[in-house]
Amino acid sequence: MDVHKKIALIGAGCSGLAALKVLSENGLSNLTCFEKNNQIGGNWVYTAGEGHSSICETTHIISSKGLSQYSDFPMPADYPDYPSHQQVLTYFQAYANTFELERFIRFNTEITRAEKIENERWKLTLQDGNAEEFDYLIVANGHHAVPRDPAWASDFQGQYFHSHQFKNNRGLEGKRVLVVGAGNSGCDCAVEASRVATKVDLSVRSPQYIIPKFFLGKPTDTFAAGTQWLPNPIKNILHKLAVRIQVGDYADYGLPRPNFPPTRSHPTVNSELLEKIRHGKVQPKPGVTRVAGKTVYFKDDSSAEYDSIIAATGYKMSTPFFDPNFLEWEDATNVPLYLRMFHPEHKTLAFIGLVQPQGSVWPLSEAQALLVTRLLKSQWNLPVDLRARACAEGEAIEKDFLKSPRHAVEVHFHPYLRKLQKLATA
């Protein structure tokens, strides 16, 4: 591809910034990044009111500092093992300033429509009605912005909101609260609510590995990183043993025991939730069967009344600028993208950061961007059997992880990163 051809990028969050930096430093400087907000950072721009960001006032990252930073831009030495959202945003701002990335970004500019036109090019329509055409389109808009609400949400007559809307525990003082979902957001919400609420129950529909942030005094993910050289069966045994040492028996907490290896699901990393349960501040409950008024009925035939429900029930993969029939992934468990990046039918389209890693997404986005760079510079080619490989990868994910929309773009961090790096340097 001619390095002077026009490249459009949607999103200036952590993945979009990595793409801007990698592409521009490799000579692909005819770049325009469209960012609908007024600053860089995407999901890490905390707002006290509801907005694009899904983080709350007390959010810290759940992957450790050393395994979350860009390869050539370390986090400050005085940052803690698990930096706060304020520190993470400051880190991204420093990254953007150091590599002068804002020169490529148009802030307060939302793409309302992206459509493929002749010669595999792309027409982007802006919110003001103007349109521009590009030779290549990179999508880095994230996948934690559109909440997935449960079917019974409208049946509840108390205060209902999704964890995306949860910013702090103010307003929950003295209330009876039910948190639905034991993923990372659900456990964070339950912990924060328990500090002020009269009662907090946590509905756990299926077994989860809830893992403390530290193991033998070190960040837990560094232990997992040190076992990557082992065969998978031995690695799975070690990981289960490590969790057993950290946690004990989940049944002692009133939680269902996982009957699968830790690597088969997206981990919940939280050091406080299990303590809150043993202190009686949070009570586990089974899955919800129905809701009537303020009464919630559970799978064990029990019921209880609540003033507030926080639904930590995940997010839909959303690309609102594409026609609804262009990509239908909202409820998919199999997303047919090669390397979670390349669509078999659209050779001038790439996704950066559309992965759910068992680790941090930012180093993966950086490696993805390098592969896109090599493709655009004709130093690497998409495989001729692109469709078959994309389908095979989707099927492999369904086998490697528990089958659900939550795991549709799940990847094992270290093997996936090694694969990208190998292709980018071949």
BELURRA-V433585 format. One record per run of one state. SS is the DSSP state (A for helix, B for strand, O for the rest). FROM is the first residue (numbers start at 0). LEN is the number of residues. If there is no record, write none. Layout:
ss | from | len
SS | FROM | LEN
SS | FROM | LEN
//
This chain:
ss | from | len
O | 0 | 6
B | 6 | 4
O | 10 | 3
A | 13 | 12
O | 25 | 5
B | 30 | 4
O | 34 | 7
A | 41 | 3
O | 44 | 15
B | 59 | 1
O | 60 | 4
A | 64 | 3
O | 67 | 2
B | 69 | 1
O | 70 | 2
B | 72 | 1
O | 73 | 10
B | 83 | 1
A | 84 | 14
O | 98 | 2
A | 100 | 4
B | 104 | 2
O | 106 | 4
B | 110 | 7
A | 117 | 3
B | 120 | 6
O | 126 | 4
B | 130 | 4
O | 134 | 1
B | 135 | 4
O | 139 | 6
B | 145 | 2
O | 147 | 5
A | 152 | 3
B | 155 | 1
O | 156 | 2
B | 158 | 4
A | 162 | 3
O | 165 | 10
B | 175 | 5
O | 180 | 3
A | 183 | 11
O | 194 | 4
B | 198 | 5
O | 203 | 6
B | 209 | 2
O | 211 | 2
B | 213 | 2
O | 215 | 2
B | 217 | 2
A | 219 | 6
O | 225 | 6
A | 231 | 16
O | 247 | 2
A | 249 | 4
O | 253 | 8
A | 261 | 3
O | 264 | 3
B | 267 | 2
O | 269 | 3
A | 272 | 6
O | 278 | 4
B | 282 | 3
O | 285 | 2
B | 287 | 6
O | 293 | 1
B | 294 | 4
O | 298 | 4
B | 302 | 3
O | 305 | 2
B | 307 | 4
O | 311 | 3
B | 314 | 2
O | 316 | 20
B | 336 | 2
O | 338 | 3
B | 341 | 2
O | 343 | 2
B | 345 | 6
O | 351 | 4
B | 355 | 2
O | 357 | 4
A | 361 | 15
O | 376 | 9
A | 385 | 15
O | 400 | 4
A | 404 | 3
O | 407 | 2
B | 409 | 2
O | 411 | 1
A | 412 | 13
O | 425 | 1
//
